[in-house]
């Protein structure tokens, strides 16, 4: 007799709480093997193919392409029969699990459990224990909270419920901390929402629907709702036409991180122009000597790691709870990479131990993975210092925003011919602007200036690096 097993969206690591279904790789009725990829999802970190830990026949899929699912939500169900279990190496009791390791599943046997039967939602009312059908409360019956700060009235009908259906002190069906924060910051009462997710789970889209409804009514954030009336409201001032782009996936993650950086880090920026003519000549000589071509980014990274060895204050982070500055031993160097999915910051591990050739190869590998959307969460986190070469966009300067929770970022503009005083005479030289944004809590301007001046000296006279090689 076949056993129906439910496979839920696993914890993808690095604190990720939700993912967007990009593409289903199987259809209902398909036969799947253990560890076969069944769906491609996009997290705030990367595109991930999720393998199924069971072998059998797909009986149901949950979530259309483009839908966001929280960690723990059902992905699909698989009917595992005696033949399927035997094909997976089972003697009949289904004791062998997936060998694939994703956080939260795949390391043990799938538990035997009954298939959960979910009651169909009742649009016209609810049934009490005696079987009597009670009329559902209308949308307008959900009254605002006593303090007027949490929004309850004006909730879209698809998400409205009567207050009596959910105890005031009972649990709220939402597991994503991002959803809770979004509701808290915008004054939305989660107890007045009926989630559109499995088993009434409240998703981010449910809260966003309420916010869109408020925006359509012209109310500000946190403003109490006006009571519903039978007549349509008079037309207000003409609204500017335009479109809305959801802040989700990579774009949403970048927005959250940059906003947090601005809120929490008291940053300052210093900059300097440098004559990069000798650095460009040194790179040309290296590449003319044969072997792997050395990238300019690799040389700049090597200069950064040498500068951080002299000024370790900038390779640190701040622990405000302990009121400590944590200086880090290893340099895990992030670099900004622009992709079709948005800006990502891959991380080169132990950059301080790599030479120019190794750095060139690792930059190339991570850049290709970033463009293909195959970077893993581990390759996108854990950086201690970031190098941002915005010169590739044809701009000279910028004031970088620190990649929280790091303490500094070095920005590099384009290298262009400019008039420059060289050896007492006016000449045309290859000039670059370097800018350093740093956390003023970890050091003062003297340290930041010393770091930037050392970087500029190495750019102008690459032989300075020989002292640290």
Secondary structure, DSSP 8 states (H G I E B T S, - for coil): --EEEEEE----STT--EEEEEEES--TT-EE-TT-EEEEEE-SS-EEEEE-S--EEEEEE-S-TT-EEETTSEEEEEEE-HHHHHHTT-SSS--------BTTBSSS--------------SSEEE-TTS-EEE---GGGS---TTS-SB-TT--GGGB--GGGS-TTS--S---HHHHHHHHHTTB-GGGB--SSGGG---HHHHHHHHHHHHHTT--TT-------SS-----S-----------HHHHHHHHHHHHHHHH--EEEEEEEEE-HHHHHHHHHHHHTSSS---HHHHHHHHHHHHHHH-GGGSEEEETTTTEEEE-SS--EEEEEEETTEEEEEEETTGGG--HHHHHHHHHHHHHHHHHT---GGGGS--SEEEEEGGGGT-S-------TT-SEEEEE---EEEEEEETTEEEEEEEEEEEEEEETTT--HHHHHHHHHHHHHHHH-GGGGGGG-
